[in-house]
Amino acid sequence: MRNGLAAAVALAGALVLALVGAVPAKQPGPPLVSVYSAQLPTGEGRAIAERACLVCHSAQLIAQQAKDSTAWEKTLVLMAKWGAPVDSVQRDTLRAYLVRTLGPRSGR
């Protein structure tokens, strides 16, 4: 009985090795392309974002967020606590800019 089990395990192992060897290597695909711009969109508030946000974050990372006004406000308050150089007036301008240019995308 043990010889039969050992033979079955050996056969299964050989089959796995044969199948793995039979799988063609993955061909390299096309290069990855970001759908997000490397620069922030134009508009009132862009200069604040470039000065206060791009110090730590890329424009691509910021654009990926697609937050609504409430979510951007929470983020901006948190970033200010962590040292982002934005006063309350600038924060309102920056939030409006982010919502207008990088707000929620339709179709979600």
Contacts in CASP RR format, 6 or more apart in sequence:
PFRMAT RR
TARGET T0000
AUTHOR 0000-0000-0000
METHOD contacts of the structure
MODEL  1
MRNGLAAAVALAGALVLALVGAVPAKQPGPPLVSVYSAQLPTGEGRAIAE
RACLVCHSAQLIAQQAKDSTAWEKTLVLMAKWGAPVDSVQRDTLRAYLVR
TLGPRSGR
34 60 0 8 1.000
36 59 0 8 1.000
36 60 0 8 1.000
36 63 0 8 1.000
36 64 0 8 1.000
37 59 0 8 1.000
37 60 0 8 1.000
37 63 0 8 1.000
38 58 0 8 1.000
38 59 0 8 1.000
38 60 0 8 1.000
39 59 0 8 1.000
40 46 0 8 1.000
40 49 0 8 1.000
40 50 0 8 1.000
40 54 0 8 1.000
40 59 0 8 1.000
40 62 0 8 1.000
40 63 0 8 1.000
40 101 0 8 1.000
41 101 0 8 1.000
41 102 0 8 1.000
43 97 0 8 1.000
43 100 0 8 1.000
43 101 0 8 1.000
44 93 0 8 1.000
44 96 0 8 1.000
44 97 0 8 1.000
45 93 0 8 1.000
45 94 0 8 1.000
45 96 0 8 1.000
45 97 0 8 1.000
46 97 0 8 1.000
46 101 0 8 1.000
48 86 0 8 1.000
48 90 0 8 1.000
48 93 0 8 1.000
48 94 0 8 1.000
48 97 0 8 1.000
49 62 0 8 1.000
49 94 0 8 1.000
49 97 0 8 1.000
49 98 0 8 1.000
51 85 0 8 1.000
52 79 0 8 1.000
52 84 0 8 1.000
52 85 0 8 1.000
52 86 0 8 1.000
52 90 0 8 1.000
52 94 0 8 1.000
53 62 0 8 1.000
53 79 0 8 1.000
53 84 0 8 1.000
53 94 0 8 1.000
55 84 0 8 1.000
56 84 0 8 1.000
62 98 0 8 1.000
62 102 0 8 1.000
63 102 0 8 1.000
65 71 0 8 1.000
65 72 0 8 1.000
65 75 0 8 1.000
65 102 0 8 1.000
65 103 0 8 1.000
66 102 0 8 1.000
66 103 0 8 1.000
66 104 0 8 1.000
66 105 0 8 1.000
66 108 0 8 1.000
67 75 0 8 1.000
67 98 0 8 1.000
67 99 0 8 1.000
67 102 0 8 1.000
67 103 0 8 1.000
67 104 0 8 1.000
68 99 0 8 1.000
68 103 0 8 1.000
68 104 0 8 1.000
69 95 0 8 1.000
69 99 0 8 1.000
72 95 0 8 1.000
72 98 0 8 1.000
72 99 0 8 1.000
72 103 0 8 1.000
73 91 0 8 1.000
73 95 0 8 1.000
76 84 0 8 1.000
76 86 0 8 1.000
76 91 0 8 1.000
76 94 0 8 1.000
76 95 0 8 1.000
77 91 0 8 1.000
79 86 0 8 1.000
80 86 0 8 1.000
80 91 0 8 1.000
86 94 0 8 1.000
END
